[in-house]
Amino acid sequence: MRRNYWKRIGLLVSITIVASLLLAACGGDDDEPTATPSGSAPTATSGSAPEATATTGGGSLSGRIDIDGSSTVFPVTQAMAEEFNLIHPDVEIPVGVSGTGGGFEKFCAGETDISNASRPIKDSEKEIQGCEANGIEFIELPVAFDGLSVVVNPENDWADCLTVSQLTMMWEPAAEGKITNWNQIDPSFPDAKLDLYGAGTDSGTYDYFTSVITGEEGASRGDFTPSEDDNVLVQGVAGNPNALGFFGYAYYVENQDKLKLVAIDDEDPSNGDGCITPSPETINGGTYQPLSRPIFIYVNAESAKRPEVKAFVDFYLNDGPTIVPEIGYVPLPEEIYTLIDARFNNGVTGSVFAGGSASGVTVQDLLFPEEK
């Protein structure tokens, strides 16, 4: 892991993959406030944010690429931007953190070139419909796999493993004001207050977690401590012996000295029996369910015509296998990055998902979609 890089992230953040994707990749063209490390992104006209002059003389590029969205995807994109700037220092790449939903709202208003997302874009007024209303086409690019990590304080010596049913009991809307102690989850647990920390409601992580745990995207109890900033959640759980929280695997990896990882039993022996913790092996192999998921970037199709944007996205996909694991996420197989890069360069627009969270998608689905 890049220790110094992650320290910078802590400061900055705190202030399909289905058959049609792979087939299209090989074919032709188909008909809350934001924390922005490098400053606020200016508003841009539809399809180009902002007008920038790019030059390619002597192999150099210049211009500006505005990015916003998911805090989960932020560390990957920020690392890519830093590495890209070593080659092209004259390209300015501010990366904001508004959450997946907030990022899509800006993206579909034409304010950003790329949107980081921890779930697919939704067919909603502010997302797909908003893009359509503003004449913005987008290219959907999965960039890595994540395993949402359920964590407790290291002083917690009772919750080593939880079932999906127990997580549902904790987080479902009916639990609000009623499930307030650990011993209500399991009689063998102590009579201690249950303090919950989770992604904010504008977060794709919240959407995904509620979809697979409570059975309805966006449905949960309201009496928990929310934040779109995963570092706030890390600090909350690390400072509270009775806390439980969830966030992307990379944030656990970087903070494992102050957190305890909880194994999850999805109660389905067909994809791995018993209690399973997230790791590159279990996320890649599809046994860490139902909390494994793909993460994405979305590229404005008009912006993609600019040389600095094209070069950055090609760099992102070509260097994914090297940089993604350094951040703590699971890279896609190199041959899949190649297919996804072809999708980008062929200008294949639209989403292959049905406008919802991509639950149950594994690397095998990417490689062998015809078997799904």
Secondary structure, 3 states (H helix, E strand, C coil): CCHHHHHHHHHHHHCCCCHHHHHHHHCCCCCCCCECCCCCCCCCECCECCCCCCCCHHHCCCEECCEEECCCCHHHHHHHHHHHHHHCCCEECCECECHHHHHHHHHHCCCCCEEEECCCCCCCCCCHHHHHHCCCCEEEEEEEEEECEEEECCCCCCCCEEEHHHHHHHHCHHHCCCCCEHHHCCCCCCCCECEEEEECCCCHHHHHHHHHHCCCCCCCCCCCEEECCHHHHHHHHHCCCCEEEEECHHHHHHCCCCCEECEEECCCHHHCCCCECCCHHHHHHCCCCCCEEEEEEEEECCHHHCHHHHHHHHHHHHHHHHHHHHHCCECCCHHHHHHHHHHHHCCCCECCCCCCCCCCCCHHHHHCHHHC
